[in-house]
Amino acid sequence: MPTALAEATTTFAKKNSVSYPDLVMDAIVASHDELHELIAKANSTAESDGLFVRTQRQIAGPRSMRSFRMRRDNLEVIDQLAKKVAAESRSKLCRVALEKFLASSSK
């Protein structure tokens, strides 16, 4: 995830005394009704030249890895939701949900 988002999640979690897994789940719940639209905007766009499919590169920047433990049944729900909204990955689903949640929380 982008380093700025990783830092913002850490700050929010500490300020609100919430664990990172709970923050991820709260973000997904809060943006649940908008996830399909948010994912559509965040997914890479692919175009074909008739022979090859090429994806547009996302804007690169500093990135950070965020590892955490979550109950298997909760991960399965996230995976099902990622599939339902056509997210490219579980990570992308969590990222867009966290971005939306933190943006909403700062208002």
Secondary structure as GFF3:
##gff-version 3
##sequence-region A 1 107
A	DSSP	alpha_helix	3	15	.	.	.	ID=ss1
A	DSSP	alpha_helix	20	31	.	.	.	ID=ss2
A	DSSP	three_ten_helix	32	34	.	.	.	ID=ss3
A	DSSP	alpha_helix	35	42	.	.	.	ID=ss4
A	DSSP	beta_strand	46	48	.	.	.	ID=ss5
A	DSSP	beta_strand	53	55	.	.	.	ID=ss6
A	DSSP	alpha_helix	72	84	.	.	.	ID=ss7
A	DSSP	alpha_helix	90	105	.	.	.	ID=ss8
###
